[in-house]
Each structure stands twice: as structure tokens, then as C-alpha cells.
Amino acid sequence: MWSHILSFLVMRSYFRIRVMMRMSSQDLQRVFLILCLIVQRIVVLLSLWPREACRVLRYHPAIPGYFINHGHPFWSIFPVTADKQYASNLLLMTVPAGGHFGYAYIDFNENCSIPVTGNITCPETSSITLKALPGFFGYRWFDEATQTDLGTLDSLVISPVPPVGTKIGIEMVPYPGLGCIQTLYTVIQGMEMNIRDPLPRCLAVDLTDISLKVGNSSDLSYTYWRNSQATVPLLYPNVVSVSGVYYVKGRSSSGCEMILPTRVTIVDVPNVIFNRTLKANYPETIDLTTAYIPLPDLSYSYWMDRAATVPIRTPDRIFKGGTYYIKAISNGGCISITPAVVEIFVPEIAIPNAFTPNGDLVNDELTVLINSEIKVREFRIFNRWGDVVYTTPDINNYWKGLKENTQVPTGVYYWVFEGIRNSKLYSKSGYITLIR
């Protein structure tokens, strides 16, 4: 309904007026005035038609289908094309005095929001059909560049399809005395569709991203498929997590369709493959930086934890057994983290004879290594006067040169280790030099 009403209000509209019975001039005036005011009210709300369109009522005896018999107006079924001003005059008429009662109605017949349709050509089509507004007395289609006449009907079939950008004109001739010749132009347009391959991604690619379709016709709608025939749908085109070739089908508002491939690349950063075992006998160390063959376009870093938040200070000198982590990053930011299990065999207990807790992150802690067969009971450190400055049952809780959060002075300290080995008491002691 709305499209019919709006079609009357555009620059050129096509409608029919039917009067089934004779009417008095006064009642016919009332009917047309009411119809005009209703249309005017709707259009005013839509801001499409001025209010002054319904000022006076008058007939135009040259309108097709109108005739007078014995002083009474009669109307037959007829088509009329009119621009907005002519449509206003057509609705606002006067009739001779006298006549009989009856009724009239207006049939809004055609949506003419686009004066010439069919100018979009589909790929691989051999012809194109242009259509103009119907209801004119005559037509002349012509090539705007060459002025060559192409046809004289309200539609025109052109084969083969002219090149995109060709400008076609049409002269529309109204019935005698009912307006001026109108000349319209349309440009042959093609279906513009291109699909860019998305950039490589680490986890998933969004094929619905509009940036992959820059430069395409604005009226295209898209569907996504697994095969080139567009028979197997891609269920989640916004989260494509598997590398491969997929297909995008575009459809224009005129019904044109095109299917194009697009390649999705999901970057798989491989884990590190070690080229030797990560085992050593104390005081030997393990160099993680040379324990594998690095791949091009990847950068590597070394970490104490799986989340890669605590870096290894000296990855080229791992002196303590445990699980470390090697992080590989691609140029696109994709990541893999590989665990590295290091085994350092310690015969009994290994404690360095000096350390330097000066805050330079090098040798700032007193590391203690023990054989895996030994269970720790207590580890204590004494100063030269025999006072205990540090004690812990956790051998991995390294001493940082503090006594109750206060730095102890440079000097020689005495340590005592007590544990259980093979169900027997095990103890060791020695000296450590603290240097600041």
C-alpha cells in the first residue's frame, strides 16, 4: 500500500482513474477533494508534497477517457502518465452543473521510483532489458554517444550487452496536449565484486569483515560456502579457524550473482624441537638457546613459567633442574610455548662459596642444589658470632642476604644443612662469603 502511494508522489507516476457511474458535479468535486486531502495529508507527514496541491478543483477536457454526453461528464478506464504538477491538476477539477450520483476510485498502479530500470548487467549474460515508465504516447531509445536510435517501445532489449559505462537515453512523448517531451538517461552498470584474502591470523578469521569487500557494489548481500558451487554452507563465516579456500557468493538487488574464492590462512607456530637431551652433571649447565634449531620468521624468548611472565635471567646457563619454557612468536604475533625439562644431576648437595646480593639480578641469591634422593629438614645460616641469620625448611627459598628484612653486612657466614637420605639422617655444612 505504501509503495503504491509513494509511487504516485514521485516525479512521474502512472495511475488509472475509473468512474463506474455518473456523478453530480458537486459530489464529484467532494470525492476528489477528499481523496486529494487524504493524499496531501499523508505526503505532508512524509515531507514529499507541498500543501498548495489541493487549492482548486477543475476538469481538463483534454484528459484521455473524459467526455461529456448531454451535459454530463463520463469517464472510461484509461491510463495517464503525469509529473507531480500535472497530477495535482488532474485531481483538482470542475464539472458542468447537473448530473447524477455515483462513485469513483483511483488505482495507483506502478512503482516508478526509478525512471529507467534494468541497467545493471549480470556476469555472463548475453542481453539486457531496459524498461521505462509505461503510459506515454511514444518512445525513442538512443545511444547518447552516437545518437543511434535503438527502439520505440517502453522497453528495450540490447544484445550483446553494451560496455559498462555506456549511456543510454530515452525520449518519452506524452499524449497530445498533456505535457512536454521528457528525456531521461541511464548508465549501464556492472556488478562490482571483489573479495580480498584475509590477513593470516593466529586463531580465526572473520570472512564477514566488510574490509575484505572494499569497492564492491553497495547493494550486494553475501553468503558463505565451502565449495565453488555454493551448495555446502559455511556455518560460522565470522569464526573460520581452519586454513583453506572458501567461497563468497554475492547477490545484487537486481538478482545478479557471483561466486569468488578466498584463501584463509591460520598461522600455526610449531613447538620447539630439541636437538639434544637437556641433561647435565653439576657443575655443568644447560644452554637452552642452542638446544634447538630456530625457524626463520620466528623470535624466541625463555621463561620460568608457562604463562611466560617471569623471564629466565641466564637461559644459556641453566644450572638447576626443573621445567622451563621457550616462547616462539611469529611476525604476525602468533605464539607457541614449549616446555623444556632440564635435569641437572647433583651427587649430594651443591652450594656456591660466594654470592653478591647487590640488586643487579646476577647471583643475588644463595642457591642450594641437592640430590633428589635427599629430603630437606632444615637449612640454617649463622654469622661469625654464632647467631642464626636465616633458617628455612624449603631449600628453594633462597637466602637473599637478609635477617628479618634487614641487610646483613659483607662477610663470611656458616651454613648447616640437615635432611634424610635413604631413611638416614643426612647433614652437611660449609662457609659462604657474602659480597656487596
Protein Blocks (a to p, Z undefined) as FASTA:
>chain_A
ZZmmmmmmmmbdcdddddfbdcdfklmmmmmmmmmmmmmmmmmmnopacfklmmbgcddf
kbghiaceehiacdddddddddfklmmmmmmccddeeddddddddddfbdckbmbghkac
cehiabdcddddehiabdcdddfklopafbjcfbdcddddddehiacdddddddehiacc
ddddddddddddddddddddfkbccfklmklmgoiafkbccdddfbfnopaccfblmlcc
bgcddddddddfkopacddddddddddddddddfbdcddddfbdcdfklmcccdehiacd
ddfbfnopaccfblmlcfbgcddddddddfkopacddddddddddfkbccdfbdcdehno
pakbccddddfkbccfbdcdddfkopafbdcfbfklccehiaehiacdedddddddddde
ehiacdddddddddZZ
